[in-house]
């Protein structure tokens, strides 16, 4: 199986073993069990052997850690026949240490060290060698001392040495100044990819639970996926998983070797949600003495620190819990619930874990817990609690209602697969229109995120017709999701019923089950954005009637305020008020991140990426797309994964970088016929990449596919915004007449009152493809309106084309200032290809001035800019990490990546760099 999420680490490790380097090459891999140290070392060993290198490898063994020179013997075994070439006294020292020859007096440690160094030096002169040592923490000390001596002296021979050890610091006996590489947890995106690559990849809630419990540990992901495939979620609070043979191998022997009191404490700690030491000890009936924990700490199972019990590995908790019999686990939960009288949330979970069958009191307690979690923004925890509440509910109506509430929370948490599972449970239990409406709302959005737009449309319409839900906010929520489906699908039949259904919905002042629409302003904004999405021509008027005040909401209506601002951003998107769109989405995303969930943002994340690119915020766009890609991978938002890749290609092409279009899977992962928004983004990306590469025929072909043969729009909103790109490639390929037909079709489709942006784009397109006598008139209208500065790339492209037209009309003096302005815009954006084109035109017009220099920090993300500023002030990586709440490894990685962008090679140059700005 391909190694996932370790590309940077693999590159660093393989660099150690590559031939032809004279500098010392030594590296110590550090990480907890299961982080992939042995796998990465195996990749390095394989590369070395492919290069013809002799690999001398050894793996420390706890069983042999007290046997002198056992590990050294394993390391040197392949070259022991070469011992005969050593001088007699060195040969004797080596053979005596390994027991090959009898001892003839007290051993001389220095002779043995010199013998090993001489042997390796002689072998390395005949053939390249690699020393690969795994689990060095289990090396016997005598072997480790010899290895350390050799490593300090063999650097002159450029022999690469690769060590691996468990933990986060070098083990005793290993030089503290040795270059290290710490393998931390996988990123969320990489962890999700590893889960999905398993033979029996879990789905829905089980998938989310595996990701949560594994905490980015690769071995834990593999084993918990295997456990899930063998039986699914168990009864551990938060969803424990059954024991696998591998987990048993890792922990069963350690557990059986512990004293009975310690095993009891470990069970109660595993059953506890938060690992709070006083609670665990009170529930277990233990006194204040902490000595019973010592055997577990010595066995490497837990760490007891600052009133907390922390398991050392994600699998340790699962293994410790599942090793105990069921009746003891049940009793542990009862005892924990009994002492948690003042903390209702964990108490409810422990009662549920001990519950067998139905119990309304437990169900009600869990529902109360979920409501508290939702008010704090904990939608994942709320969904878990509500699902378990439904499972404990004796009455079918209560089960259906609670499953529907769980579904609503799960979609806010961003988990569409889990939502589908819950939707099936709701529909099997009830015919209540309000309950089915809540369920259909979440299911429709989940299906849309998974790429099934037609199915989503049918689910939503079945909840709205013939009898809509009685609660107005439920009906409004359904129509708002229908609009999201209509936009993503691009299908006329999905947009057609929206306005009519909205006319029949009344949202009263009474309490609503939707915290998102708990205020009148929030529900009004949802109604407005729904109408704007259905008919973008109405968006400017709707925006004029939508309050734009910044929100500093009261806690009681914080979720509703997020909905209002989110909706405002959507209306601005449809009204082509891109700056307001970016400002609104930026604000609401920061609020959502503070709450810890981004599921609600899913339908607008691609729009935000487009708006950031269109408004010239390219560094921010790159950062946003990186975050969105991770979210899409974790939650399996299928069409959004493709959208992000298409936008990344577009951005790279605009920057003049190599922009390779996604392969066939991106074009087939979802049905593009019912995901026309994704199709449009892919076509625009392909056209932009082809144009950047100078392949204007191919570029025109892709832009042309955004429109039908008769000029009908592939996507009712996205296609028109590429009309100037189509015209530019048509002008390059002599297809102006064909493109002029499309331009008129677009003009007709968007109606008599286009937005400012569309007006500018249509003038630009008409200047390139329309009647030659009107060309300059259209170019002027495309370039003089100051409102167009909101879209710096489009404005600069229009100026470039206008200046080219002027120069070809032998009006170079008129072209020069326009070209100069365009060149400045392209340079500041970082559009290197277009900047060079403008520079060539400027030289051809007789100007040889030095172009404007790009802001060197513009290419950095906001986080990278802050890191380099702090580093320039002299802060160390750990100090920067503490200030920005990052890991030191992340800080180091960012600095490594930004140095080439800033044209420097070391940290010492940063201060001078900022002084020069």
ZIRAHU-V341242 format. One record per pair of residues at least 6 apart in sequence whose ideal C-beta (glycine too) atoms are under 8 Angstrom apart, sorted by the first residue. I is the first residue (numbers start at 0). J is the second residue. If there is no record, write none. Layout:
I & J
I & J
This chain:
0 & 196
1 & 196
2 & 9
2 & 35
2 & 38
2 & 39
2 & 42
3 & 185
3 & 189
3 & 192
3 & 193
3 & 196
3 & 217
4 & 185
4 & 186
4 & 188
4 & 189
4 & 190
4 & 192
4 & 193
5 & 35
5 & 39
5 & 182
5 & 185
5 & 189
7 & 892
8 & 39
8 & 180
8 & 182
9 & 39
9 & 42
11 & 26
11 & 180
12 & 26
12 & 28
12 & 39
12 & 40
12 & 42
12 & 43
12 & 161
12 & 180
13 & 42
13 & 43
13 & 46
14 & 24
15 & 24
15 & 25
15 & 26
15 & 43
15 & 159
15 & 161
16 & 24
16 & 43
16 & 46
16 & 47
16 & 50
16 & 52
16 & 129
16 & 159
16 & 161
17 & 46
17 & 50
18 & 50
18 & 52
18 & 127
20 & 157
21 & 157
22 & 157
23 & 154
23 & 157
24 & 157
24 & 158
24 & 159
24 & 160
25 & 150
25 & 154
25 & 159
25 & 160
25 & 161
25 & 162
25 & 177
25 & 178
26 & 160
26 & 161
26 & 162
26 & 177
26 & 178
26 & 179
26 & 180
27 & 135
27 & 162
27 & 163
27 & 164
27 & 169
27 & 173
27 & 177
27 & 178
27 & 179
27 & 180
28 & 36
28 & 39
28 & 40
28 & 161
28 & 162
28 & 163
28 & 164
28 & 179
28 & 180
28 & 182
29 & 36
29 & 163
29 & 164
29 & 165
29 & 166
29 & 167
29 & 168
29 & 169
29 & 179
29 & 180
29 & 181
29 & 182
30 & 36
30 & 165
30 & 166
30 & 167
30 & 181
30 & 182
30 & 183
31 & 165
31 & 166
31 & 167
31 & 216
31 & 311
31 & 312
32 & 165
32 & 218
32 & 249
32 & 312
33 & 216
33 & 217
33 & 218
33 & 219
33 & 312
33 & 313
33 & 314
34 & 182
34 & 183
34 & 184
34 & 216
34 & 217
34 & 218
35 & 182
35 & 217
35 & 218
36 & 133
36 & 163
36 & 164
36 & 165
36 & 182
37 & 133
37 & 163
38 & 217
39 & 163
39 & 182
40 & 131
40 & 133
40 & 161
40 & 163
43 & 129
43 & 131
43 & 161
44 & 54
44 & 56
44 & 129
44 & 131
47 & 54
47 & 127
47 & 129
47 & 131
47 & 159
48 & 54
50 & 127
51 & 126
51 & 127
52 & 126
52 & 127
52 & 128
52 & 129
53 & 77
53 & 78
53 & 122
53 & 126
53 & 127
53 & 128
53 & 129
54 & 128
54 & 129
54 & 131
55 & 74
55 & 75
55 & 77
55 & 78
55 & 119
55 & 128
55 & 129
55 & 130
55 & 131
56 & 74
56 & 130
56 & 131
56 & 132
56 & 133
57 & 70
57 & 71
57 & 73
57 & 74
57 & 131
57 & 132
57 & 133
57 & 138
58 & 73
58 & 132
58 & 133
58 & 134
59 & 70
59 & 132
59 & 133
59 & 134
59 & 135
59 & 136
59 & 137
59 & 138
60 & 69
60 & 70
60 & 134
60 & 137
61 & 137
63 & 69
63 & 70
63 & 137
63 & 139
64 & 137
64 & 138
64 & 139
65 & 139
66 & 139
67 & 96
67 & 139
67 & 141
67 & 142
68 & 96
68 & 97
68 & 139
68 & 141
68 & 142
68 & 145
69 & 139
69 & 142
70 & 132
70 & 137
70 & 138
70 & 139
70 & 142
70 & 143
71 & 96
71 & 97
71 & 115
71 & 141
71 & 142
71 & 145
71 & 146
72 & 97
72 & 142
74 & 130
74 & 132
74 & 142
74 & 146
75 & 115
75 & 118
78 & 118
78 & 119
78 & 122
79 & 97
81 & 118
81 & 121
81 & 122
82 & 90
82 & 93
82 & 94
82 & 118
83 & 90
84 & 121
85 & 93
85 & 114
85 & 117
85 & 118
85 & 121
86 & 117
88 & 110
89 & 110
89 & 113
89 & 114
89 & 117
89 & 118
90 & 114
91 & 100
91 & 103
92 & 106
92 & 107
92 & 110
92 & 111
92 & 113
92 & 114
93 & 111
93 & 114
93 & 115
93 & 118
94 & 100
95 & 101
95 & 102
95 & 103
95 & 106
96 & 106
96 & 111
108 & 144
111 & 145
112 & 144
112 & 145
112 & 148
112 & 149
115 & 145
115 & 148
115 & 149
116 & 148
116 & 149
116 & 152
116 & 153
119 & 128
119 & 130
119 & 149
119 & 153
119 & 156
119 & 158
120 & 153
120 & 156
122 & 128
123 & 153
123 & 156
123 & 158
124 & 156
128 & 158
129 & 158
129 & 159
129 & 160
129 & 161
130 & 158
130 & 159
130 & 160
130 & 161
131 & 161
132 & 138
132 & 146
132 & 160
132 & 161
132 & 162
132 & 163
133 & 162
133 & 163
134 & 163
134 & 164
134 & 165
135 & 143
135 & 162
135 & 163
135 & 164
135 & 170
135 & 173
136 & 164
136 & 165
136 & 166
136 & 170
138 & 146
138 & 172
140 & 172
143 & 172
143 & 173
144 & 172
147 & 172
147 & 173
147 & 174
150 & 160
150 & 174
151 & 174
153 & 160
162 & 173
162 & 177
164 & 170
164 & 173
167 & 181
169 & 175
169 & 177
169 & 179
181 & 888
183 & 215
183 & 886
183 & 888
184 & 190
184 & 214
184 & 215
184 & 216
185 & 193
185 & 215
185 & 216
185 & 217
185 & 220
186 & 215
186 & 629
187 & 210
187 & 215
187 & 629
187 & 632
187 & 633
188 & 628
188 & 629
188 & 632
188 & 633
189 & 215
190 & 210
190 & 213
190 & 215
190 & 220
190 & 633
191 & 210
191 & 632
191 & 633
191 & 634
191 & 635
192 & 632
193 & 217
193 & 220
193 & 221
194 & 200
194 & 201
194 & 206
194 & 209
194 & 210
194 & 220
194 & 224
195 & 635
197 & 220
197 & 221
197 & 224
197 & 225
197 & 228
198 & 228
199 & 224
199 & 225
199 & 227
199 & 228
200 & 206
200 & 224
201 & 209
201 & 224
201 & 227
201 & 228
201 & 231
202 & 416
202 & 420
203 & 414
203 & 416
203 & 417
203 & 419
203 & 420
204 & 232
204 & 238
204 & 382
204 & 383
204 & 386
204 & 409
204 & 414
204 & 417
204 & 420
205 & 227
205 & 231
205 & 232
205 & 238
206 & 416
206 & 417
207 & 379
207 & 412
207 & 414
207 & 417
208 & 232
208 & 237
208 & 238
208 & 240
209 & 220
209 & 223
209 & 224
209 & 227
209 & 240
210 & 220
210 & 633
211 & 237
212 & 219
212 & 223
212 & 237
212 & 238
212 & 240
212 & 313
212 & 316
212 & 317
213 & 219
213 & 220
213 & 223
213 & 313
214 & 313
216 & 312
216 & 313
216 & 314
218 & 245
218 & 314
219 & 312
219 & 313
219 & 314
222 & 243
222 & 245
222 & 246
222 & 314
223 & 240
223 & 313
223 & 314
223 & 317
225 & 243
225 & 245
226 & 240
226 & 241
226 & 242
226 & 243
226 & 246
226 & 317
227 & 240
229 & 241
229 & 243
230 & 240
230 & 241
231 & 240
232 & 238
232 & 239
232 & 240
233 & 239
233 & 240
233 & 241
233 & 321
234 & 328
234 & 352
235 & 269
235 & 270
235 & 317
235 & 320
235 & 321
235 & 352
236 & 270
236 & 272
236 & 332
236 & 345
236 & 348
236 & 349
236 & 351
236 & 352
237 & 272
237 & 348
237 & 383
238 & 383
239 & 317
239 & 320
239 & 321
240 & 317
240 & 321
241 & 321
242 & 317
242 & 318
242 & 321
242 & 322
246 & 314
246 & 317
246 & 318
246 & 321
247 & 318
247 & 322
249 & 312
249 & 314
249 & 315
249 & 318
250 & 300
250 & 314
250 & 315
250 & 318
250 & 319
250 & 322
251 & 318
251 & 322
253 & 298
253 & 299
253 & 300
254 & 262
254 & 265
254 & 300
254 & 318
254 & 319
254 & 322
256 & 294
256 & 298
257 & 265
257 & 294
257 & 295
257 & 298
258 & 291
258 & 294
260 & 285
260 & 291
261 & 291
261 & 292
261 & 294
261 & 295
262 & 323
263 & 283
263 & 285
264 & 279
264 & 280
264 & 283
264 & 285
264 & 291
264 & 292
264 & 295
265 & 295
265 & 300
265 & 301
265 & 319
266 & 319
266 & 320
266 & 323
266 & 327
266 & 328
266 & 331
267 & 279
267 & 282
267 & 283
267 & 331
267 & 334
267 & 335
268 & 274
268 & 279
268 & 301
268 & 308
268 & 310
268 & 319
269 & 310
269 & 316
269 & 317
269 & 319
269 & 320
270 & 320
270 & 328
270 & 331
270 & 332
270 & 335
270 & 349
270 & 352
271 & 278
271 & 279
271 & 282
271 & 308
271 & 335
271 & 345
272 & 345
272 & 348
273 & 345
274 & 307
274 & 308
274 & 309
274 & 310
275 & 306
275 & 307
275 & 308
276 & 303
276 & 306
276 & 307
276 & 308
277 & 306
278 & 335
278 & 338
278 & 339
279 & 308
279 & 335
280 & 286
280 & 287
281 & 338
282 & 331
282 & 334
282 & 335
282 & 337
282 & 338
283 & 331
283 & 334
284 & 334
285 & 291
289 & 303
292 & 301
292 & 303
292 & 308
295 & 301
296 & 302
296 & 303
299 & 311
300 & 310
300 & 311
300 & 315
300 & 319
301 & 308
301 & 309
301 & 310
301 & 311
301 & 315
302 & 308
302 & 309
302 & 311
303 & 309
310 & 316
310 & 319
320 & 328
323 & 331
328 & 352
329 & 352
329 & 353
329 & 355
330 & 353
332 & 349
332 & 350
332 & 352
332 & 353
333 & 349
333 & 350
333 & 353
335 & 345
335 & 349
336 & 346
336 & 349
336 & 350
336 & 353
339 & 345
339 & 346
339 & 349
340 & 346
343 & 364
343 & 367
343 & 368
343 & 371
344 & 368
344 & 371
344 & 372
344 & 384
346 & 364
347 & 361
347 & 364
347 & 365
347 & 367
347 & 368
347 & 384
348 & 365
348 & 368
348 & 384
348 & 387
350 & 358
350 & 360
350 & 361
350 & 364
351 & 361
351 & 364
351 & 365
351 & 387
351 & 388
351 & 391
354 & 361
354 & 391
357 & 391
357 & 392
357 & 393
358 & 391
358 & 393
359 & 391
359 & 392
359 & 393
359 & 394
359 & 397
361 & 388
361 & 391
362 & 388
362 & 389
362 & 391
362 & 392
362 & 393
362 & 397
362 & 401
363 & 388
365 & 384
365 & 385
365 & 387
365 & 388
365 & 391
366 & 384
366 & 385
366 & 388
366 & 401
366 & 404
368 & 384
369 & 380
369 & 381
369 & 382
369 & 384
369 & 385
369 & 388
369 & 404
369 & 405
369 & 408
370 & 381
372 & 378
372 & 380
372 & 381
372 & 384
373 & 381
373 & 408
373 & 514
374 & 514
375 & 594
376 & 558
376 & 593
376 & 594
376 & 595
376 & 596
377 & 594
377 & 595
377 & 596
378 & 408
378 & 409
378 & 411
378 & 412
378 & 596
378 & 598
379 & 408
379 & 409
379 & 412
379 & 414
379 & 596
381 & 405
381 & 408
382 & 405
382 & 406
382 & 408
382 & 409
382 & 412
382 & 414
382 & 417
383 & 405
385 & 401
385 & 402
385 & 404
385 & 405
385 & 408
386 & 401
386 & 402
386 & 405
386 & 421
388 & 401
388 & 405
389 & 397
389 & 398
389 & 399
389 & 401
389 & 402
389 & 405
389 & 424
390 & 398
392 & 398
392 & 401
395 & 428
395 & 429
396 & 428
396 & 429
396 & 431
398 & 424
398 & 428
399 & 424
399 & 425
399 & 428
399 & 429
399 & 431
399 & 434
400 & 429
400 & 431
400 & 434
402 & 421
402 & 424
402 & 425
402 & 428
402 & 438
403 & 421
403 & 425
403 & 434
403 & 435
403 & 437
403 & 438
404 & 437
404 & 512
405 & 421
406 & 418
406 & 421
406 & 422
406 & 425
406 & 437
406 & 438
406 & 441
406 & 442
407 & 437
407 & 440
407 & 441
409 & 417
409 & 418
409 & 421
409 & 441
410 & 418
410 & 440
410 & 441
410 & 444
410 & 445
410 & 598
411 & 596
411 & 598
411 & 599
412 & 596
412 & 598
413 & 596
413 & 597
413 & 598
413 & 599
413 & 601
413 & 630
413 & 633
413 & 634
413 & 636
414 & 598
414 & 634
415 & 444
415 & 445
415 & 446
415 & 448
415 & 449
415 & 634
415 & 635
415 & 636
416 & 445
416 & 449
416 & 635
418 & 441
418 & 442
418 & 444
418 & 445
419 & 442
419 & 445
419 & 446
419 & 449
421 & 438
421 & 441
422 & 438
422 & 439
422 & 441
422 & 442
422 & 445
422 & 458
425 & 434
425 & 435
425 & 438
426 & 435
426 & 438
429 & 435
432 & 462
432 & 466
432 & 467
432 & 468
432 & 469
433 & 468
433 & 469
433 & 470
433 & 473
435 & 462
435 & 468
436 & 462
436 & 463
436 & 467
436 & 468
436 & 470
436 & 473
436 & 474
436 & 476
436 & 477
437 & 468
437 & 473
437 & 476
437 & 512
438 & 462
439 & 458
439 & 459
439 & 461
439 & 462
439 & 477
440 & 459
440 & 462
440 & 473
440 & 476
440 & 477
440 & 480
442 & 455
442 & 458
443 & 455
443 & 456
443 & 458
443 & 459
443 & 462
443 & 477
443 & 480
443 & 481
443 & 484
444 & 455
444 & 480
444 & 483
444 & 484
444 & 601
444 & 602
445 & 455
446 & 452
446 & 454
446 & 455
446 & 458
447 & 455
447 & 480
447 & 483
447 & 484
447 & 487
447 & 602
447 & 638
448 & 601
448 & 634
448 & 636
448 & 637
448 & 638
448 & 639
449 & 635
449 & 636
449 & 637
449 & 638
450 & 637
450 & 638
450 & 668
450 & 669
450 & 670
450 & 673
450 & 674
451 & 673
452 & 484
452 & 487
452 & 488
452 & 490
452 & 493
452 & 673
452 & 674
453 & 488
453 & 490
453 & 673
455 & 480
455 & 484
456 & 481
456 & 484
456 & 485
456 & 488
456 & 490
456 & 492
456 & 493
459 & 477
459 & 480
459 & 481
459 & 484
460 & 481
460 & 496
462 & 468
462 & 477
463 & 474
463 & 477
463 & 478
463 & 481
463 & 496
463 & 500
467 & 474
467 & 477
467 & 500
467 & 503
467 & 504
468 & 474
468 & 477
470 & 511
470 & 512
471 & 504
471 & 505
471 & 506
471 & 507
472 & 506
472 & 511
472 & 512
472 & 513
472 & 516
472 & 522
473 & 512
473 & 513
474 & 500
474 & 504
475 & 501
475 & 504
475 & 506
475 & 516
475 & 522
475 & 525
475 & 526
475 & 529
476 & 513
476 & 515
476 & 516
476 & 525
478 & 497
478 & 500
478 & 501
478 & 504
478 & 529
479 & 525
479 & 528
479 & 529
481 & 493
481 & 496
481 & 497
481 & 500
481 & 529
482 & 494
482 & 497
482 & 528
482 & 529
482 & 532
482 & 533
483 & 532
483 & 602
484 & 493
485 & 493
485 & 494
485 & 497
485 & 532
485 & 533
486 & 532
486 & 602
486 & 676
486 & 716
487 & 602
487 & 638
487 & 674
487 & 675
487 & 676
487 & 677
488 & 673
488 & 674
488 & 675
488 & 676
489 & 674
489 & 675
489 & 676
489 & 678
489 & 679
489 & 713
489 & 714
489 & 715
489 & 717
490 & 673
490 & 675
491 & 715
494 & 532
494 & 533
494 & 534
494 & 715
497 & 529
497 & 530
497 & 532
497 & 533
498 & 530
498 & 533
498 & 534
501 & 526
501 & 529
501 & 530
504 & 526
506 & 516
506 & 522
506 & 526
508 & 519
511 & 517
514 & 558
514 & 559
515 & 521
515 & 525
515 & 558
515 & 559
515 & 561
515 & 562
515 & 599
516 & 522
516 & 525
516 & 559
516 & 562
517 & 555
517 & 556
517 & 558
517 & 559
518 & 556
518 & 559
518 & 560
518 & 563
520 & 546
520 & 559
520 & 563
521 & 556
521 & 559
521 & 560
521 & 562
521 & 563
521 & 566
523 & 545
524 & 545
524 & 562
524 & 563
524 & 566
524 & 567
524 & 570
525 & 562
525 & 566
527 & 541
527 & 542
527 & 544
527 & 545
527 & 566
527 & 570
528 & 541
528 & 566
528 & 567
528 & 569
528 & 570
528 & 573
530 & 537
530 & 541
531 & 537
531 & 538
531 & 541
531 & 542
531 & 569
531 & 570
531 & 573
531 & 574
532 & 569
532 & 573
535 & 573
535 & 574
535 & 715
535 & 716
535 & 749
536 & 749
536 & 750
536 & 752
538 & 570
538 & 573
538 & 574
538 & 575
538 & 754
539 & 574
539 & 752
539 & 754
541 & 570
541 & 574
542 & 570
542 & 571
542 & 574
542 & 576
542 & 579
545 & 566
545 & 567
545 & 570
547 & 567
547 & 579
549 & 586
550 & 560
550 & 563
550 & 564
550 & 586
552 & 559
552 & 560
557 & 590
560 & 590
561 & 587
561 & 590
561 & 591
561 & 599
562 & 599
564 & 583
564 & 586
564 & 587
564 & 590
565 & 583
565 & 584
565 & 587
565 & 599
565 & 600
565 & 603
567 & 579
567 & 583
568 & 579
568 & 580
568 & 581
568 & 582
568 & 583
568 & 584
568 & 587
568 & 603
568 & 607
569 & 580
569 & 603
569 & 606
571 & 577
571 & 579
571 & 580
571 & 583
572 & 580
572 & 603
572 & 606
572 & 610
573 & 716
574 & 754
575 & 754
575 & 755
575 & 756
575 & 757
577 & 610
577 & 613
577 & 614
577 & 756
577 & 789
577 & 790
578 & 614
578 & 789
580 & 606
580 & 607
580 & 610
581 & 607
581 & 610
581 & 611
581 & 614
581 & 616
584 & 600
584 & 603
584 & 606
584 & 607
584 & 610
585 & 607
587 & 600
588 & 597
588 & 600
588 & 607
591 & 597
591 & 599
591 & 600
597 & 604
597 & 630
598 & 634
601 & 630
601 & 634
601 & 636
601 & 639
604 & 623
604 & 627
604 & 630
604 & 631
604 & 639
604 & 642
604 & 643
605 & 627
605 & 639
605 & 642
605 & 643
605 & 646
605 & 676
605 & 680
607 & 623
608 & 620
608 & 623
608 & 624
608 & 627
608 & 642
608 & 643
608 & 646
609 & 646
609 & 680
611 & 617
611 & 619
611 & 620
611 & 623
612 & 620
612 & 646
612 & 649
612 & 650
612 & 653
612 & 792
613 & 790
613 & 792
613 & 793
614 & 789
614 & 790
614 & 791
615 & 790
615 & 791
615 & 792
615 & 827
615 & 828
617 & 650
617 & 653
617 & 654
617 & 828
617 & 829
617 & 857
617 & 858
618 & 857
618 & 858
618 & 859
618 & 860
618 & 861
619 & 860
619 & 861
620 & 646
620 & 650
621 & 647
621 & 650
621 & 860
622 & 860
622 & 861
622 & 862
624 & 643
624 & 646
624 & 647
624 & 650
627 & 639
627 & 643
628 & 640
628 & 643
628 & 644
628 & 647
630 & 636
630 & 639
631 & 637
631 & 639
631 & 640
631 & 643
632 & 640
637 & 668
637 & 669
638 & 668
638 & 669
638 & 674
638 & 676
638 & 677
640 & 668
641 & 661
641 & 665
641 & 668
641 & 669
641 & 677
641 & 680
641 & 681
642 & 676
642 & 677
642 & 680
644 & 661
644 & 665
645 & 661
645 & 665
645 & 677
645 & 680
645 & 681
645 & 683
645 & 684
646 & 680
646 & 684
648 & 658
648 & 659
648 & 660
648 & 661
648 & 684
648 & 685
648 & 687
648 & 688
649 & 658
649 & 680
649 & 683
649 & 684
649 & 687
649 & 688
651 & 657
651 & 658
651 & 688
652 & 658
652 & 684
652 & 687
652 & 688
652 & 690
652 & 691
652 & 692
653 & 687
653 & 691
653 & 792
653 & 828
653 & 830
653 & 833
654 & 829
654 & 830
654 & 831
654 & 832
655 & 691
655 & 830
655 & 831
655 & 832
655 & 833
655 & 834
655 & 835
656 & 831
658 & 684
658 & 687
658 & 688
658 & 691
658 & 692
659 & 688
660 & 681
660 & 684
660 & 685
660 & 688
661 & 681
665 & 681
666 & 681
669 & 677
671 & 677
671 & 678
671 & 681
672 & 678
675 & 713
675 & 714
676 & 714
676 & 717
678 & 713
678 & 714
679 & 705
679 & 713
679 & 714
679 & 717
679 & 718
679 & 721
680 & 717
682 & 701
682 & 702
682 & 704
682 & 705
682 & 713
682 & 721
683 & 701
683 & 702
683 & 705
683 & 717
683 & 721
683 & 724
685 & 697
685 & 701
686 & 697
686 & 698
686 & 699
686 & 700
686 & 701
686 & 702
686 & 721
686 & 724
686 & 725
686 & 728
687 & 698
687 & 724
689 & 695
689 & 697
689 & 698
689 & 701
690 & 698
690 & 724
690 & 727
690 & 728
691 & 832
695 & 728
695 & 731
695 & 732
696 & 732
698 & 724
698 & 728
698 & 731
699 & 725
699 & 728
699 & 729
699 & 731
699 & 732
699 & 734
702 & 721
702 & 724
702 & 725
702 & 728
703 & 725
703 & 737
703 & 741
704 & 713
705 & 712
705 & 713
705 & 714
705 & 717
705 & 718
705 & 721
705 & 725
706 & 712
706 & 713
706 & 718
706 & 725
706 & 741
706 & 744
706 & 745
707 & 713
709 & 744
710 & 740
710 & 741
710 & 743
710 & 744
710 & 745
710 & 748
711 & 744
711 & 748
712 & 718
712 & 719
712 & 744
712 & 745
712 & 748
715 & 748
718 & 745
719 & 745
719 & 748
719 & 749
719 & 757
719 & 760
720 & 756
720 & 757
720 & 760
722 & 741
722 & 742
722 & 745
722 & 760
722 & 761
722 & 764
723 & 760
723 & 763
723 & 764
723 & 767
723 & 793
723 & 796
723 & 797
725 & 738
725 & 741
725 & 742
725 & 764
726 & 735
726 & 738
726 & 742
726 & 763
726 & 764
726 & 765
726 & 767
726 & 768
727 & 767
727 & 796
727 & 800
729 & 735
729 & 737
729 & 738
729 & 767
729 & 768
730 & 738
730 & 767
730 & 768
730 & 800
735 & 767
735 & 768
736 & 768
738 & 764
738 & 767
738 & 768
739 & 765
739 & 768
739 & 769
742 & 761
742 & 764
742 & 765
742 & 768
742 & 769
745 & 761
745 & 764
746 & 753
746 & 761
749 & 757
753 & 761
755 & 784
755 & 786
755 & 787
756 & 787
756 & 789
756 & 790
756 & 793
758 & 780
758 & 784
759 & 780
759 & 781
759 & 784
759 & 786
759 & 787
759 & 790
759 & 793
759 & 794
759 & 797
760 & 781
760 & 793
762 & 777
762 & 778
762 & 780
762 & 781
763 & 777
763 & 778
763 & 781
763 & 793
763 & 796
763 & 797
763 & 800
765 & 773
765 & 777
766 & 773
766 & 774
766 & 775
766 & 777
766 & 778
766 & 781
766 & 797
766 & 800
766 & 801
766 & 804
767 & 800
769 & 777
774 & 804
775 & 804
778 & 797
778 & 800
778 & 801
778 & 804
779 & 801
781 & 787
781 & 797
781 & 801
782 & 794
782 & 797
782 & 798
782 & 801
782 & 817
787 & 793
787 & 794
787 & 797
788 & 794
791 & 824
791 & 827
791 & 828
792 & 824
792 & 828
792 & 830
794 & 824
795 & 820
795 & 821
795 & 824
795 & 825
795 & 828
795 & 830
795 & 833
795 & 837
796 & 821
796 & 833
798 & 817
798 & 818
798 & 820
798 & 821
798 & 824
799 & 818
799 & 821
799 & 825
799 & 833
799 & 836
799 & 837
799 & 840
801 & 817
802 & 814
802 & 815
802 & 817
802 & 818
802 & 821
802 & 837
802 & 840
802 & 844
803 & 814
803 & 840
805 & 811
805 & 813
805 & 814
805 & 817
806 & 814
806 & 840
806 & 843
806 & 844
811 & 843
811 & 844
811 & 845
814 & 840
814 & 844
815 & 841
815 & 844
815 & 845
815 & 846
818 & 837
818 & 840
818 & 841
818 & 844
818 & 846
819 & 841
819 & 846
819 & 848
821 & 837
822 & 834
822 & 837
822 & 838
822 & 841
822 & 850
822 & 851
823 & 850
823 & 851
825 & 831
825 & 833
825 & 834
825 & 837
826 & 834
826 & 850
826 & 851
826 & 852
826 & 853
827 & 851
827 & 853
827 & 854
827 & 857
828 & 857
829 & 853
829 & 857
829 & 858
834 & 850
838 & 850
841 & 848
855 & 900
855 & 901
855 & 902
855 & 912
855 & 916
856 & 864
856 & 867
856 & 901
856 & 916
858 & 900
859 & 867
859 & 897
859 & 900
862 & 883
862 & 885
862 & 893
863 & 893
863 & 896
863 & 897
865 & 883
866 & 879
866 & 883
866 & 890
866 & 893
866 & 894
866 & 897
867 & 894
867 & 897
867 & 901
867 & 909
868 & 913
869 & 878
869 & 879
869 & 882
869 & 883
870 & 876
870 & 879
870 & 894
870 & 906
870 & 909
871 & 909
871 & 910
871 & 912
871 & 913
872 & 910
873 & 910
874 & 882
876 & 887
876 & 890
876 & 891
876 & 894
877 & 887
879 & 885
879 & 887
879 & 890
880 & 886
880 & 887
880 & 889
880 & 890
883 & 890
894 & 906
898 & 904
898 & 905
901 & 909
901 & 912
903 & 909
903 & 912
